[in-house]
Amino acid sequence: MESLKVLLRDLECISLADISALPESNQHIIAEHLEELQDELKEALNKERQYNTAHC
């Protein structure tokens, strides 16, 4: 689980400047996928936390 937390922190550090360095035709797609991945990781980590809280 710690690896997923690190991945989420790293993903949150990706800036619009980083994305703008990509080919323009891909920028929107990459930004959208990064946002979706961040949301899914946050949801999974929250569910894990809730599970651990309920079962401890």
C-alpha positions as CSV (number, residue, x, y, z in Angstrom):
1,M,0.0,0.0,0.0
2,E,2.9,2.3,0.7
3,S,3.9,2.2,-3.0
4,L,0.5,3.4,-4.0
5,K,0.7,6.3,-1.6
6,V,4.1,7.2,-3.1
7,L,2.7,6.9,-6.6
8,L,-0.2,9.2,-5.7
9,R,2.2,11.8,-4.3
10,D,4.3,11.6,-7.4
11,L,1.3,12.0,-9.7
12,E,0.1,15.0,-7.8
13,C,3.5,16.6,-8.4
14,I,3.1,16.5,-12.2
15,S,2.3,20.1,-13.2
16,L,0.6,21.6,-16.2
17,A,4.1,22.8,-17.2
18,D,5.2,19.1,-17.4
19,I,2.1,18.2,-19.5
20,S,2.6,21.2,-21.8
21,A,6.0,19.7,-22.7
22,L,4.2,16.9,-24.4
23,P,2.9,17.1,-28.0
24,E,-0.1,19.3,-28.0
25,S,-2.3,16.6,-29.5
26,N,-1.7,14.4,-26.4
27,Q,-1.9,17.0,-23.6
28,H,-5.6,16.8,-22.9
29,I,-5.7,13.0,-23.0
30,I,-2.7,12.7,-20.7
31,A,-4.1,15.3,-18.2
32,E,-7.4,13.5,-18.2
33,H,-5.9,10.1,-17.6
34,L,-3.6,11.4,-14.8
35,E,-6.6,13.0,-13.1
36,E,-8.6,9.8,-13.4
37,L,-5.7,7.7,-12.0
38,Q,-5.3,10.1,-9.1
39,D,-9.0,9.9,-8.3
40,E,-9.0,6.1,-8.5
41,L,-5.9,5.8,-6.2
42,K,-7.5,8.2,-3.7
43,E,-10.6,6.2,-3.6
44,A,-8.8,2.9,-3.2
45,L,-6.6,4.3,-0.4
46,N,-9.7,5.7,1.3
47,K,-11.5,2.4,1.1
48,E,-8.4,0.7,2.5
49,R,-8.2,3.2,5.4
50,Q,-11.9,2.7,6.1
51,Y,-11.5,-1.1,6.0
52,N,-8.6,-1.0,8.4
53,T,-10.4,1.4,10.8
54,A,-13.5,-0.8,10.9
55,H,-11.5,-4.1,11.4
56,C,-9.0,-2.9,14.1
